[in-house]
């Protein structure tokens, strides 16, 4: 892909791992430039070494003049790639591969990654022909395949929605028709509800056990007391206040207490027996609920509060400035609470990405 939508930037950059990156489909070189200038957003100590490949030779020539790439060369997927990198980044690439070659392309990308593969692609069938670009007529710009969210999930990828406005979704089209100015406001909502997103960012950690890979549609059946965490702040439990419609500190465990279930290091589910399910990711204050309106009813914008796990319950809690949310093992007495069974049923009956 010669370039890519800017709504991908804050998601993709934060997912980078390690000291080396292969930019697959490096196009005009925007990812090489962004990685060099914004590597710190991925908590990297220094810019990683970035190599690039692209099917269109003039794109390679353009990238080599920018000084962002250690190496760049012409390469057509799904031909094997020689070498390995900590992160293999393939933004807006896989839809350019013929549908019969998609399986081989996944194998090639994953085979080149030591730690993580990051792929972005339209969230709907978006077929088109090649055409004119800044570097000339490029037949490789054609969109020749479609990979669905279910397919990424089946392959063990974690899915994040990017950009609000899936043209194949009736709700997003109704909102666009009603008031297109809401699109920017709803960008965060699409991250929690990938079905609403224009594109998806899917990533997979190659060194993670199979059971820890992928979260989309994962069943939450059977959580135990050992799996749960209590969110506390300044020695008080975090709870939902149904009168103030906010998350607040509480001195007692009760049905409004916020209990979290960790999913590896990528997602957390927050639930209370009186309110139902909410979900959060560590990258952004992404939120959802048993109904789409839940998060907007429940969470009010306030000060940023982040746990040591980096889970963003933040900006939406009514807590003091600088307060930290700490996750602690629940007391054994939690299981004796009359509302505990209802809490487990709430978690087990709803997945964070059931849509």
N, C-alpha and C positions, 0 to 999 in steps of 0.2 A: 504494500500500500504506500502510495507516495506521501500521504499525510494521514492524520487521524483527528477525530473530534477532541476539542479541548476538555470536554467533561470527563475524559478518561484520565487526564493528567494527575489529579489529586488521589485517584485510586491506585493507578499503576505505580507511580513513583514510590509510594510508601510500601509496596510489596517487594521491592528489590532486595535481594540477599547477596552477600559475598563480595569478592574482589574482582569478579569478571562477569561481563554480560555479553551475550550474543543477541544483537538486534536483528531479528529475522524480518525481512521486508523493510529494510532501513529507509527506503524511499528518499525523501529530501533531507533526511538526517535530523529531524526534530527530536527524536528520542535520544540520540547521542548528545545533542545540545542540552536538553532538559536534565539528563542524568549528570552531565558535567556541572551544571549550575545549581541543581537542586538535590544532589545526592544526600545531603544532610537530613532531608525529610524522611529518608528511609533508615535513619539512625546509623548511617555509615560514617566511618571516621574520615574517609577520603574518597574522591571519585573513583569508582571501579574502572578497570580497563574495559573498553567497549569495542567489540568487533561487529561488523555489519555484513549482511548478505542481502542481495536483492536479485530478482530475476531479470530486471531491466538494466542493461549496461550503463546508459546515461545517468541513472540514479546513483550508481556507484561512483561515477566520475564527480558528481555533485557532492556526495558525502566526503570524498577524499580531499576536497578543497577546503573543508570547514575546520579541520583540525580536531574534531571531536572523536574520531575513530582511530584506534591503534592499527587496525587492518580492515579492509572492506573488499569484497570480491563478488563476482556474479555467480549466482547459484539458483537453480530451479528446483523447487520442491516437487515431489518427495524424494529427490536424489539424496543419498546419505550425506551427512555432514561430518567431516573429519574434525575431531577435537571435542573437548567438553568445556563447559563454562558453569560457574555457580548458578547464574540465572539465565534462562533462555526466554527471551521476550518476543512474542509474536503478536503484535497489535494489528488488527484489521488485516490479517493475512490468510487465515484458513479458508475464508469464503472465496478466495481467488483460486483455490485448488479444485480440480475436477472432482465431483462427488465420489467416483470410484477410487480416488487416491487419498481420501480423507483418513482412512485407517492407517495407511503407510505414513502419512504426514504426522499423525500423532506419535507413531513409533519413532520417527526420526527426531522430532522435537524433544521427546522425553529421553531418548538415548543420548542427546547432546547435553542434557542438564545434570549437573552434580547435585544441586540442591532444590531448585524450583523452576517450574515452567509457568509462564504467565501468558494467557491468550485472551485477546478481546475480539469480538465479532458482533455483527448485528443480531438483534434478538428476534428476528423475523426473516423469512425468505426475502432476499433483496437482490435478485438476479439482475445483471446488467451487462452490457458489452464494454470492451475497452474503448479508449479514446484519447483525446488530446490532453497532455499534462504539461507542466512547466519544462519538462525535459524532452518532450517530443510525443509522438503518437505511440501509446503504450498498450499493446494488446493484453498484457498481463493484468491490466486494471479491471478486466472483466470479473464479475462475481459469478462463480460457477457452481457453488454448493451452499448448503445451509446445515449448520450443526446446532441442534436444539439444546435447551437447558437440560432436558432429561438425558440427552446423550452425554453431556459433560458430567452430569452427576453420576451416571452409570460408570463412567471412566474414572471416578474418584476425585473430581475437581470440586473445589469450593467456589460458589457462584456469588458475585456481587453485581447488582444492577447498576448501570451507568447511563445517565441522561434520562430525563423523564420524557415519555412519549412513544411507546411502542405503537406503530401505526396499525398493527394487527389487533390491538386491544380496543374494545368499544368504549371503555371508560376514559382512556387517555384521549381518544379522538373527540369524545363529548366535551371534555375539559378544554381541549385546544379550540374547539368551535365556540364554546361558551365564553372563555376568557383566556386568550393565549398568553397574557401577561403572567398567569399563574405558573407557567412552565418552569421558570427559574426558581420560584419558591418551592416547587415540589421535587426538586432534584434529589434531596435527601431521602424522600419517601421511596423513590425508585430503588434505592440501594437496599432497603429492607424488603421491598416487594419487587423482585426481578421481573415478574410478569408485566409490570408497568413500564419497564425500562426500554429505552431505544436500543441500547447495546448491553452486552454483559462482559464482565471481566471474570475469567475463570482461572484459578491457579491450583497447582498441585505440588506438594512437597515430595521430592523423590526419596528422601531418607526417612519419611514417616511411615509407621506401620500401616498396613492397609485399612485397619479398623479406624484409624484416625483421619483418613483422607475423605474429603467430601462431606458436605453438610446439607446440601439441598435435599429436602424431603426425607431426611433421616428420621427414623422412628425414635421417639422418646420413651417408649414403653419400658417399664421396669426400673426407673431410677430408685436408688436406695439412699438411706441417710448418709452413707459414706460419700456419695457423689455430690451432695449438696453443699452450698456455702451460704452463710449468713452475711449480708452486707451491713457493716457497722461504720459509723462516723462519729468521732469524738466520744467513743465509748457507748454510743446509742445505736440501736438497730434502725436500719432504714425501713420505712413503712409508707404505705399509701394512705393519705388523708382524704377520705371521700368527701369531706366538707370543703376543704381548700383545693381539692383536685391537684395535689402535688405530692412529690416524694419528700418526706420529712424524717427527722430523727425521732425515735420512740424509745422509752425506757423499758417497755415490756414486749415480750413475744406475743403475737396475736395473729388473727387471720389476715391482717393488713401487712404483716411483715414481708419484706422482699427477700425471697429465697432464690439463689442463683444455681443453675446447673451448668458447669463448664463443658464445652465441647472441644477438647484438645486445647490449643492455644489460639484458635481462630474465632470462636463464637461463644457467647454466653446467653442463656435463656434466663430471664428474670420473671418471676411469677409471684402473685399473692393470691390467697384463697378468695379474697373478696373482689379482686379486680380481673384476674385472669392472666393471660400470657403476654409478655412483652419480649422483644429480642433486641440485642445490642451486638455490635461488632467492635473490635478494638481500634479500628482505624478512624471511625467517625461516630458522631452521635446519631446513629441510625436507629430507627425505632419502628415497631409495628405492634399489632395486637390481635386479639381474637376477631376484632372487626377493624377495618382500616382506620376508622375514626378514633379508636381508643387512644392512640399515642397523642393525638392533638387535644383530646379531652383531658388526658391525665397529666401531661408534661408541660410545664411552663418554663419559658426561657429565663435562666438565672445565671449564676456564676458557674464557671467551669470546675467540675469536680471529677477527678480521675482516680481510679483505683490503681494499686501497684501492678495489677495485671494489665493496665491500660484499657480496661473496659469502660466505654464512655457512657455511664449513666449521666454524664456531665451536662452542664449548661441548662439542664431541665429540672434540676433539683432545687428545692427551697432550703439551701444550706448555707452556712457562713462562708465568706470568701476564704479560700485556701484550705477548706476542709477536705480531708482525704477519705475516700471510701476504701475500707479494708475488708478483704474476704477472709472469713474465719470458719473453721469447722463448726457445724451446728452442735448444740448440746444434746446429749442423749435424750433429755426430757422433751425435745421437740417432737419426737415420734408419739409421745403420749398426748399431745395437744389434740383436742377434738376436731380441729380443722385440718390436721396434717394429711388425712386421707383425701380430702377434697383437693388439697394442693397437689398431691401426686397424681390424682386423676386429671387435673388441669394440665399438668406437664405431659402426661402420657397421651392425652387425647389430641394434643395440638403440637405440630412441628413448627419450627421457626420459619421454614420455607415450604409450607404446605401448598402454596399456590402454584 
